Amino acid sequence: MEIVFSVTTEADGGFVAECLSHDIFTQGDTWEDLRRHVQEAVEGYFFDQPKPARIRLHLVRDEVLAVA
C-alpha cells in the first residue's frame, strides 16, 4: 500500500503536508523536517494497523505571474 501526501509551501517558509486518503496532516520548516514529521505522523496514525509500504510526497507549487 502507498499513501500520498500533497505538500505545499507556506508563504512565510516551510511546508505543509496533507494525506489524500487519510486524516493525516503535518508540517516542517525544512524539507528534511517535513519528511521526518510525515514518517512520525504515519507511524502514529497506523500504530495499531498495518503500515503502508511507501509514502509519496507530491510537491504542489502554486505560482502567480504578472502579465505586462
Secondary structure, 3 states (H helix, E strand, C coil): CEEEEEEEECCCCCEEEEECCCCCEEEECCHHHHHHHHHHHHHHHCCCCCCCCEEEEEEECCCCCCCC
